[in-house]
Amino acid sequence: MQGGDADEIFDNDFIKGSAYDPRRYADPEIHRAGEVLEAKLPAMLKGDVDMNDPELKQALGTFYKANLDAAVGQKDLTTGKTIKRRGGVESPLPKTSILSWKGINPAWC
């Protein structure tokens, strides 16, 4: 292996293109999506940015594209429905459901 060469482990099917592949983060789209998420997610949790903000949704779709693609065709255990491809990342949850993301049952409030 020469300097600058990637180890062959990164070509493994379970690693290549995943969060464990450092080459993924050299992609300018992934890098930009990460910057947007780093800036907007804390603001969203504070209530300063809407969870349906187009730039935030685009960044989530870009950053988690491989995960989203892998979910297509699987069955949702909660609803029993088969997950289908949609036009983007959409949140079917009301804004108040952010409480449940933090481990708080909205019924307790």
C-alpha positions in Angstrom: 0.0 0.0 0.0 1.4 3.4 -1.0 0.8 6.7 0.7 -2.6 8.1 -0.4 -4.0 4.6 -1.2 -7.1 3.5 0.6 -6.9 0.1 2.4 -8.9 -2.6 0.7 -11.1 -2.9 3.8 -12.9 0.3 2.5 -14.0 -1.6 -0.6 -15.9 -4.2 1.6 -19.6 -4.2 0.7 -20.5 -3.3 4.3 -18.1 -0.3 4.4 -17.9 1.2 0.9 -19.9 4.4 0.8 -21.1 4.0 4.4 -20.5 6.2 7.4 -17.4 4.1 8.0 -15.8 5.0 4.6 -13.7 8.1 5.0 -13.9 8.7 1.2 -17.6 9.5 1.6 -16.8 12.7 3.4 -14.6 14.0 0.6 -17.8 14.2 -1.5 -18.6 18.0 -1.8 -22.4 17.3 -1.6 -22.0 15.2 1.6 -19.7 17.9 3.1 -22.2 20.7 2.4 -25.1 18.6 3.7 -23.1 18.1 6.9 -22.5 21.8 7.3 -26.2 22.6 6.9 -27.1 19.9 9.4 -24.6 21.2 11.9 -26.0 24.7 11.6 -29.7 23.9 11.4 -30.4 20.9 13.7 -29.5 22.7 16.9 -31.7 25.7 15.8 -34.5 23.3 14.9 -34.3 21.7 18.4 -34.6 25.2 19.9 -37.7 25.9 17.7 -35.9 28.5 15.6 -36.0 26.5 12.4 -39.0 24.5 11.1 -38.4 20.8 10.7 -39.9 21.1 7.2 -37.3 23.8 6.2 -36.4 22.9 2.5 -32.7 23.3 3.0 -32.7 21.1 6.1 -34.8 18.4 4.3 -32.5 18.5 1.3 -29.4 18.1 3.6 -31.0 15.2 5.4 -31.9 13.5 2.1 -28.3 14.0 0.9 -26.6 12.9 4.1 -28.7 9.9 4.6 -29.3 8.9 1.0 -27.8 5.4 1.3 -29.9 4.7 4.5 -33.1 5.9 2.8 -32.4 3.9 -0.3 -31.8 0.8 1.8 -35.1 1.2 3.6 -37.2 1.2 0.3 -39.0 -2.1 0.1 -38.8 -2.9 3.8 -41.9 -3.2 5.9 -42.6 -0.6 8.6 -43.0 -2.5 11.8 -45.4 0.1 13.3 -47.8 0.5 10.4 -47.2 -2.8 8.5 -46.9 -0.8 5.3 -44.1 -1.3 2.7 -41.8 1.7 2.5 -41.9 3.3 -1.0 -39.7 5.9 -2.6 -40.9 9.4 -2.3 -39.8 12.7 -3.7 -37.7 13.6 -0.6 -37.5 13.4 3.1 -40.9 14.3 4.6 -41.9 14.5 8.2 -45.4 13.2 8.8 -45.1 14.2 12.5 -46.5 17.4 14.1 -44.1 19.9 15.5 -45.0 18.8 19.1 -43.7 15.3 18.4 -40.1 16.7 18.8 -40.8 16.1 22.5 -40.8 12.4 21.9 -37.5 12.6 20.1 -36.1 13.9 23.4 -37.6 11.0 25.3 -40.6 13.0 26.6 -44.0 11.6 26.1 -46.2 14.6 24.9 -49.1 13.1 27.0 -47.0 13.9 30.1 -47.0 17.6 29.3 
